[in-house]
Amino acid sequence: MTVPEAAARLGISERAAWQRIYRGQLPHRRWGRRVIIPLDDLEAFIKALPGCSVEEALDEINDGRR
């Protein structure tokens, strides 16, 4: 996926995505002059972020209603 697509998926600006790439904080690959972000790497990166998953959050909300 492209950097703008990854930025949209992460909910950050394209500029913020580029900054994270330059700092080595966002997984990416270079293909010639192009920078691509493999979808599998991006999903693994998102899962590794601190916090809870969407499923865990929904379970917590549903448990609170019972």
N, C-alpha and C positions, 0 to 999 in steps of 0.2 A: 504494500500500500504506500501511497505517497505521504510526504510529511503533512500536507494540509488535511488529508483524510485521517491520519493518525491524530492530529491535533483536535479535529472535530470529535473523534471518538473519545478522546481523553477529556474533552470539555475545556481545552486551553487554547490560547491563540497560536497561530502558526509561528509567530516570533518566539513564544515561550517554548514551543516544541524544538525549534532550531537551537535555542540556548541550551536546552537539555541534551540535545545531540552533541553539541560542541563540548559540553562538560562531561560527556560519557555517561549521562544518567538515563538515557533512553536508548533501548536496543535498536541498532540499525545496521545496515550493510551498504557498502559502496559498490556500485556497479558502474565502473568508469567514472564519469562525473556526477552520475545520478546517485541520490541517497534514497534507499527504500527501507521500509520497516516491515519485516515479515510478520504476518498476522499472528502466527503461533507465538512468536517472541513477544509481541505486544500483549496478547492475552495472558501469557505467563507473567509479564511485568505487572499487569493490572491485578492479577490474583495475588501477587507477592506484596502489594501495597498494604500498609497497616490499616486496620479497621475490619469491618465485617462485610460479608458478601451480601448481595441483594436478597438471596434466599434466607440468610440468617436474620436480616433486618425484618423481612416479612414475617418470619416465624415469631420473632419477638413482638411485633405489633399484634399478630393474631393471638398470641398467648396472653397478652395484656387485656384483650377484649373478653376473655372467657371468665 
